[in-house]
Amino acid sequence: MMAGTEIQATHLPASRGSTGALLRTFVIGLTAFLTVVDLFATQAILPSLAKAYGVSPAAIGFAVNASTIGMAIAGLAVAFFSNRIDRRRGILVSLILLSVPTALLAVAPDLTTFAWLRVAQGLCMSTAFALTLSYLAEHCSATDTAGAFAAYITGNVASNLFGRLMSAALVDHFGLSGNFYVFAALNLAGAVLVYFTLGRTRPMAAVEATARSPLSIWAEHLRNAPLRASFAIGFLILFAFIGTFTYVNFVLVREPLALSRMAVGFVYFVFLPSIFTTPLAGHAVQRFGTRPTFWGALALAGAGLPLLLLPHLPAVLAGLALIGVGTFFAQATATGFVGRAATTDRGSASGIYLASYFLGGIVGSVVLGQLFDRFGWAACVSGIGSALGLAALLAFRLKMPAPSSRVAPAHSNS
């Protein structure tokens, strides 16, 4: 259905009252969790996958992160067809379809098949992700939007932590195949949750959807200098994040750290602080502004990089925690800025941002994987630092021309 549709029946709990607000936050966060839990969970079992397929860290890193190729493609598709997609139906169908490649990963005969199935997962995940962002932006009131976006990103953060822990534990007890079957069941659970909680929508008049072509809307987005900067920043954020949390797995299992597979899973408790700090991004933007908030987040992430090079587990864990807090805070700030800076069709702008964001993930896995294989972990960390530094420079362009009553700081949290 058309962008700008109205809610006909909203099943999400109303935000009035503390109980209603908590329930609403939980439902939105759980939807995000079940949408993207497959994305990074597989990173916790990279050494096991590399051994099973007999390939190098860079090869398995590319195959696992191939999901971001699909996510980038789907982000562009959602951006192009944004005006014609029924949000609720699109989310529901995407989550149902997501369970298929997830289950097939359990029987993937070779690395090429594995990589293509990850691409298929990415197509489904990104479609559901982008449509949910559009749904929340279009159908939440100004007073509810901040909490809704914060809840969705927090669910995303939680998927990074609990998804990895689950994957490590499942592989330890049930093997690689059992792991993927359980995650397929989680995808279906997400579809059930969406069916019972997201309200149906009513289309606007067809003339409103066809008044402008998707390409003209894209052109307007790309002429918007702050938006262009935010797209590039999204690319660099996931570039750095992927580089850190993909290849650190191989550092953790080698000497001198030499952690077991299950212990590597517990390492991802480093994401726990991010669950509590990410929802504060909107308040930080409201108080300090977008650019200071973004620079502070990147500085925090940058401070964690040198710690990754130390041969002591507590130092590495502290570094990972700082990078997690910093990059997720930066993601919430940048994604929210897109919603405020777009002058038309926020669903389309969010799709382009997500395409750039996930494209950064696959490029990061390739470039930083080559650095890791050829020159070692220190070179990989240097590449991560360079990406964060470039993002900080681009943040000078994250400046709105003038405040507007249409743009609430609510969108600072996505």
URLIN-V890350 format. One line per field, one symbol per residue. ss: DSSP state (H for helix, E for strand, L for the rest). A space follows every 50 residues. Layout:
BEGIN
ss=???
END
This chain:
BEGIN
ss=LLLLLEEEELLLLLLLLHHHHHHHHHHHHHHHHHHHHHHHHHHHHHHHHH HHHLLLHHHHHHHHHLHHHHHHHHHHHHHHHHHHLLHHHHHHHHHHHHHH HHHHHHHLLLHHHHHHHHHHHHHHHHHHHHHHHHHHHHHLLHHHHHHHHH HHHHHHHHHHHHHHHHHHHHHHHHHHHHHHHHHHHHHHHHHHHHHHHLLE EELLLHHHHHLLLHHHHHHHHHHLHHHHHHHHHHHHHHHHHHHHHHHHHH HHLLLLLLLLHHHHHHHHHHHHHHHHHHHHHHHHHHHHLHHHHHHHHHHH HHHHHHHHHLLLHHHHHHHHHHHHHHHHHHHHHHHHHHHHHLLLLHHHHH HHHHHHHHHHHHHHHHHHHHHHHHHLHHHHHHHHHHHHHHHHHHHHHLLL LLLLLLLLHHHHLL
END
